[in-house]
Amino acid sequence: MPGRLKAKIVAGRHLPVMDRASDLTDAFVEVKFGNTTFKTDVYPKSLNPQWNSEWFKFEVDDEDLQDEPLQITVLDHDTYSANDAIGKVYIDIDPLLCSEAATVISGWLPIYDTIHGIRGEINVLVKVDLFNDLNRFRQSSCGVKFFCTTSIPRCYRAIMVHGFVEELVVNEDPEYQWIDRIRTPRASNEARQRLIFLMSGELQRKIGLKVLEMGGNAVVGYLQCFDLEGESGLVVRAIGTACTLEKMSTFPATATHPNNSSPSKDMKDSPQAAPSTLGCRSTHSSPVHSASSRLSQGFSISVPTLLFSGMKPRHRSSEAPRARQCRPGFGEEAPGVPLSSGPPTPLRAQTFSSFSPSKSYSRQSSSSDTELSLTPKTGMGSGGSAGKEAGPLKALLKQQTQSALEQREYPFFTLTIFPPGFLLHVGGVVSARSVKLLDRIHNPDEPETRDAWWEEIRQEIKSHAKALGCHAVVGYSESTSICEEVCILSASGTAAILSSRFMQDGPLDTEHRLSQQPLCVFSAGSERVEGDMGSSASLGFEEVVSPGCGFCHIPYDELNIPFPAQLTYCYCCRRYKVPDVLFTTIDLPTEANVTGKGCLIQARLCRTKKKAQGEGNAMAISNLLPFLEYELHTQLMNKLKLRGMNALFGLRIQISVGETMLLGLASATGVYLTALPSPGGIQIAGKTPSDITYEQHISNMQKKINDTITKNKEQYEINPPEVVEEIIGSPIPEPRQRSRLFRSHSESSDEVSEIDLSHGKKDAFVLEIDDTDAVEDIHALLTDSPTPAGFYSCNTEIMPGIQNWTSAIQMFTSVRVFRLNANLTNQGLNKIFSDLCENLLKSLYFKLRSMVPCCLCHLNFTVAIPEDELIQVAVTAVAMSFDKEQTLENGKRSGEKTLIKAITENDEQLQFNLELNAETSSPNPLGSPKGLSEVGSHPSARAPSVDYSSFADRCSSWIEQLKLKAHTIRRGSVKTTSSMEKASPLPEGRSRSLRSNRSYSGSSVAVVKMTPLSFIPGAKIIKYLGIINMFFIRETSSLREEGGVSGFLHTFIAEVFAMVRAHVAALGGNAVVSYSMKECVFMENPNKNQAQCLINVSGDAVIFVRESELELTSVQPQSATTQTSNGGEGT
Amino acid sequence: MSVELDVFVGNTTIMDKEVYQLWLNGYTVNDAVKVRIEGGVMEECEASAEVLLSDTMDQYRTFQMCERLLHHPAKLANQLLFQIPPDRQAMLIERYYAFDDSFVREVLGKKLSKGTKKDLDDVSIKTGITLKSCRRQFDNFKRVFKVVEELKGPLVENIRQHFLLPDQLARDYAAIVFFANHRFETGKKKLQYLTFQDFAFCAGQLINNWTVGAVGKTNNMMEDMDVDLDKEFLQDLKDLKILITDKDLLDQHKNLVCTALRGKTNVFNEMEANFKNLSRGLVNIAAKLINAKDVRDFFIDLVEKFIEPCRSDKLTSIDVNLYLTHYTNSAHILDTFKHHAVWTRYMGVIKSCILRMYHD
């Protein structure tokens, strides 16, 4: 009995009228946890009942605490008939289970009904007393912190990054149970909501267990999704990165801490050395890489494609020949896969050793590599989702032995932002997809089959990474698209080489570091420090490999490069090879040298397909997939060139499957990396030179394209420094490769040689117009309307080149559904889809025009095909305005100031080891933090940090005290309002109708900010209160009365926002960061006047303090910080 | 091919003031889009008509969802559905409760009943204000009336607190409620020249001086009512009749006033000739006020019995002011006249009302 949950029902307000006769309600509340239910008294005849109940106590296992939500039901008492339910509130107890998160849930929470929406609010108080459980076979994982944020959270430092964790649970979907035929829609919706709550809780607990196994205490980049498989079940799955985090003080006092803590020993094998060794290694260009599709058990066809840069468009005349050409192309490259593990040269080993101290890693990984070239075995079982656990003990033992394996099996990281120096080299995007048939699952209630599916895909991803000479995959994510019985599983990430340590320049280099090493995002809970990129660019890079270009240097072997690409020497350091284009799924590293600003680049594609069933359908889809990806890639590349940029970050390719079509949407943020060569222009070549008008047409188009490029360069301020010398021709395969490529072009088109290639400094990107398809492509290129003045957009966390954010932020969600006509051609579809996205963007710009100058950050598009002829596009993003007037200089100066502070912090706060060797963690499954840090970190590095932590302890206890004070003040204010309300009946005589409006006395709603980013501009996050993960269903059978589909969804989304805000406020928070709407499933039946929608949202609840206020408090700790930050600052 | 669904929801609810006004004015979405296009917002923001339509629909939907809350403005502050900054909330409320003077002039003093609501289409045609907007304004009046009717305490203050309105608007609503409560006649042809603000001013005078609340302000807060006229006072007004029924007193009063006025005005002769007539008019109004039916005719009486005669004698408003000042003051010097307090309370209001109403 390791926990006691206590709940108190204080009051209700704005309740709906349940009794038509009296226009009032006799409300009471049921509080349920697990199988225990308590009831309050009936508060008769009021819409603002004051129950003020006793404390309801539930004595439960902590396992249940993690799995179960607290369920509060508000009902209307009826003497003669059954009591009517008004609505429900589900409260996730999880944030209360972690000592560092929230301590109490208290506040007004919306009462929600799946048919009527929000119906009033209820004021509750929830607390948990947790007793320590030292049982080593426990099934709970209380205390493991979860973060949606895909970077090290702001007020923590990472001591160790353990690696990939995943889990998957399956259940029968209540909507498909037989009982659903006889129960009401409300009951069915509630069963579903409750089930998903339960499953999420279970999933989190199981992932927590895995984290504890690994010796970690937190999961960062936690991504949970659910798949509505229909008949075969409901899957909730999650991935994340296990870490050991340590809370740190956020106060500037740390700035005085000595920073010469890096022992000279570290210098020797500091990561800086690593790039140089890598450099000696033969270098290579960007990755293209793919395995041919293959059929595996049942009907799974995996079609992995690797995205690549430097790919030249091949001759296209029609679908069929292109298909043929593509196919051999892929096939040709395929042999590259095993090759990469072929030469296990010392150099290679060296790379790995710099990655992980244990040699075993490289051994293990190469062995797994050989496995890869075989068909993945099913039932490999590792990483087995524990849904099948027979006995707790057995499962645990199994997990123990497997956790070690697992780590090595999947060196994946869901992080997208890294501490400086962590990310050494980036290879390129790796992705894998596979088409599965859901009705072929043998045992739908068990997770094994799905586990095996994902395992297959992960193995593939890993092999792709290997082929790129990389040992890790960062920015990793997984997704599915389901249509009837067909399911496409996708995974993608960025192949990379990581360092086990941070950059630690010697004391000599202090100056350098000051200006070069931009503040890492992870530091001290401080905001992103801006304004550094410019200065580092101005400094020379003669001596050391700058962090600003190091990550661009190719990690793969130049000799074994399995795809055509052009390599040049890095434009920053001139020492190492870089590819001509770089695609990644991660965020732009803060230390990267960027010229100009970035912009959102999208490739959109529709492909019709025949209606089919079962295997035929799966076949058709998997045959289409490679083309889809290829074309998306070509589009991305064209658009990138058109903007004069050379790298993509945050690339996310979504493929959605419908009955009669496939939809592909690739979004990324294009930038110009200073280290990479300037992109050539785009040349158009006609196929039939005989026709003069045709020639003219082409030259017109060429002119348009050239103009657009020039305009874009202006808009995004891309003026790269002129390169004096010609590209130092790489002696090895490059020239040959290039010429070969060229030849392949000239084979198909004779006039290539006549094309004026002078546009770029080097070879131009050639587009041939020889069929309508290509014409379409070019049209599509040119129809992308430019962003209006004052706007920028990106799908990453930050926009390069913009630093001075103001505090004005506006998060929003926009959804559009488009109905198509039947019988559209591919081109027609493409155009419609593209216009849909473009128009949506235009609408957003218009809506947010009052915020100009502003940047739409983290523009996250999701597409779906809810019905045969419908396309749904949902977008969630945040608009942040910035100060145009403030000069860069200013920003830089202030940036540098903070930089000095932060660097001193960085030195020791950001030390952690990447733990990849299993030996360190496995012997100590309980992982008491002490033992862990002993195992994990170097004694030498620890010495100063011990020092620091004692200091930090004092500091943080002081902050804790301060916060406590602020907390009580805030709580106090809540209390006073409630007591006021209670007191107000006293002067009742004064007025009759004051009663109904009484609740407005004093209490107004606290502002809660929401943002999909991990930070809030101009503010410091001082506390993470826990993860918010909510799932709602809304249904109506009076669609017209609720304003049609738009009115219905508008209300629902607003309600979801309101509930998220209310829960965050109840936890004591004033913002949600890393917010995302992961699912928005909308179904309608206008003929029946019905609609249903499911929404799943998640994020991290935090307390933030305005920077200005923080300074105040550090001078005057007495003032109540939290209160001001809570109340004030409405956007 | 069509957009089936199109929504935009911000964490902070985005509301465009201009579109809000168009919505309040009762424009349809299409009309609103036309107005916006003419306003040139498209060129400013490089937008297309489609974008504008989508934005307008979205805003309209937001307003419709908010309307329910605007009916109880206090709820707007502690509802959770929309996150609206306080200054925006104030703007929303103020504009929602704002009304057109030309509209209010049509319904002022009418019973706020279903019957009146049915006639709104005529009002709409007459004033050129859309029926939708008329209905909103009428419903606002009715809503405020219903809430305040049953409340005790100062009228303006009640309105301000319950509907979170700015001071001036609260006063205007107080006037509307007051007029509706007493059903003052304002629609007669002779009263057409008066604006709503004229009436609102007079209502303010009456509320501040003649209601129960006006005297009760200092002592009994629990009992005071601003909506109803002070019955006791109305009763006392009957005593003023002595000023016209007692022949001596009337002559004495006339002499005093004439002495004071002599030489100070060009229209002395007319004033002297008309004195008895005017005095009889004013005192008769006072004496009749005890009857609710006559209260309704208060303004028409003022115009007929006083303003029109003065106007036909071509008195300027300065003349009227002078006359009324001396008329009021002289009564106090009359030795047999005892009702000084009532006289002051009555004449103070009458004087300021007449002065306000004395224009073309």
Interface residues (C-beta under 8 A of the other chain):
Chain A: R13 H14 W108 P110 I118 E121 P788 A789 Q810 M811 F812 T813 S814 V815 R816 V817 F818 R819 L820 N821 I832 N839 K842 S843 L844 Y845 F846 K847 L848 R849 L870 Q872 G989 R990 S991 R992 S993 L994 N997 S999 Y1000 S1003 S1004 V1005 V1007 V1008 K1009 M1010 G1043 V1045 S1046 G1047 L1049 H1050 T1051 I1053 A1054 E1055 F1057 A1058 M1059 R1061 A1062 F1082 G1130 T1131
Chain B: M1 S2 V3 E4 L5 D6 V7 F8 V9 G10 N11 T12 T13 I14 E44 C45 E46 A47 S48 E50 V51 L52 S54 D55 M57 D58 R61 T62 Q64 M65 H72 A74 K75 A77 N78 Q79 L80 L81 F82 Q83 P85 P86 V147 E150 L151 K152 G153 H162 M222
